[in-house]
Amino acid sequence: QVELVESGGDSVQSGGSLRLSCAAPGLAYRTYCMGWFRQLPGQVREGIATIDTDGNTDYADSVKGRFTISLDNTRKTLYLQMDSLKPEDTAMYYCAIEQFGDASTLRLLKCPANYRFVNRGRGTQVTVSS
């Protein structure tokens, strides 16, 4: 398991922006996928964005065009730039990672936005008020 530490959550007005960060200092995988999902208490998680080591990204329809996922391999940090925030974006946001055996396996299995990650961080709260 890789330790993941999220930060950047805050309370903002509708239409505002936030950038979430996820540090993975112990990351030593060569082939992997990282992503963000969000969850409200008592509700099913919603996968919102993923990025893999081939540079492929995928987004949930609910955030497409507003959120941008990026990965800094040197700093071992994942980011989520969130623009045009809406009250319905309010949730706890979690960073997650999945290791793949090799590039061929990654291309075969892929990593869509709704990937069911197991290894995740503790989350960072985002609250958007109208």
C-alpha positions in Angstrom: 0.0 0.0 0.0 1.1 3.5 -0.8 0.4 6.3 1.6 -1.7 9.1 0.0 -2.2 12.5 1.7 -4.8 14.9 0.2 -4.9 18.6 0.8 -6.5 21.7 -0.7 -10.1 21.2 0.3 -11.9 24.4 1.4 -15.2 26.2 1.5 -15.9 28.3 -1.6 -18.7 30.1 -3.4 -20.5 28.7 -6.4 -18.4 29.5 -9.5 -15.2 29.5 -7.6 -12.1 27.3 -8.1 -10.0 25.0 -5.9 -6.9 22.8 -6.6 -6.6 19.6 -4.7 -3.3 17.9 -4.2 -2.4 14.3 -3.3 1.1 13.5 -2.2 2.4 10.0 -2.5 6.0 10.2 -1.2 6.5 6.5 -1.0 5.3 5.8 -4.6 7.6 3.4 -6.3 5.3 1.8 -8.8 6.3 2.0 -12.5 2.9 1.4 -14.0 -0.2 2.7 -12.2 -3.3 4.7 -12.4 -4.3 7.4 -9.9 -7.6 9.1 -9.5 -10.1 11.1 -7.5 -13.4 10.0 -6.2 -15.9 11.8 -4.0 -18.4 10.7 -1.5 -21.1 12.1 0.8 -22.0 10.4 4.1 -24.2 7.4 3.5 -24.0 7.7 -0.2 -22.2 5.6 -2.9 -18.8 7.0 -4.0 -18.6 8.8 -7.4 -15.4 8.3 -9.4 -14.7 11.6 -11.1 -11.3 11.5 -12.7 -8.3 9.2 -13.4 -4.9 9.5 -15.0 -2.5 6.7 -15.8 1.3 6.4 -16.5 0.6 6.4 -20.2 -1.0 9.9 -19.7 -4.5 8.8 -20.5 -7.2 10.6 -18.6 -10.9 10.0 -18.1 -13.6 12.1 -16.4 -17.1 11.6 -15.2 -19.7 13.5 -17.2 -20.6 15.5 -14.1 -17.2 17.2 -14.0 -16.1 17.0 -17.7 -15.0 20.5 -18.9 -14.7 21.9 -15.4 -12.2 19.6 -13.6 -8.7 18.8 -14.8 -6.5 16.0 -13.4 -2.8 16.0 -13.7 0.2 14.1 -12.3 3.7 15.4 -11.5 5.8 12.2 -11.5 8.9 14.0 -10.2 7.1 15.3 -7.1 4.9 12.2 -6.9 1.9 14.4 -6.6 -1.5 14.2 -8.1 -3.6 17.3 -8.7 -7.3 18.1 -9.4 -8.0 21.6 -10.7 -11.7 22.3 -10.1 -13.2 25.3 -11.8 -16.8 26.5 -12.1 -17.7 24.8 -8.8 -21.3 24.0 -8.1 -23.1 23.3 -4.8 -23.5 19.7 -6.0 -19.7 19.3 -6.0 -19.8 19.4 -2.2 -18.3 16.2 -0.9 -15.3 14.5 0.7 -12.7 14.1 -2.0 -10.4 11.1 -2.0 -7.2 10.4 -3.9 -6.5 6.7 -4.9 -4.0 4.6 -6.7 -3.9 1.2 -8.4 -0.7 -0.6 -9.5 -0.7 -2.5 -12.7 1.9 -5.2 -13.5 3.0 -3.7 -16.7 2.0 -1.3 -19.5 0.3 -4.1 -21.5 -1.9 -4.9 -18.6 -2.8 -1.3 -18.1 -3.7 -0.9 -21.7 -5.8 -4.0 -21.6 -7.6 -3.3 -18.3 -7.7 0.5 -18.6 -8.6 2.9 -15.8 -11.9 4.7 -16.3 -13.1 7.4 -14.0 -15.4 5.0 -12.1 -12.5 2.6 -11.4 -13.0 0.8 -8.0 -9.8 1.8 -6.2 -9.0 0.2 -2.9 -5.9 2.1 -1.8 -7.0 5.6 -1.0 -6.2 8.5 1.3 -8.2 10.0 4.2 -9.8 12.7 2.1 -10.2 16.4 2.0 -13.5 18.2 2.3 -14.8 20.5 -0.4 -17.9 22.6 0.3 -19.5 24.8 -2.3 -22.2 27.3 -1.2 -24.7 29.0 -3.5 
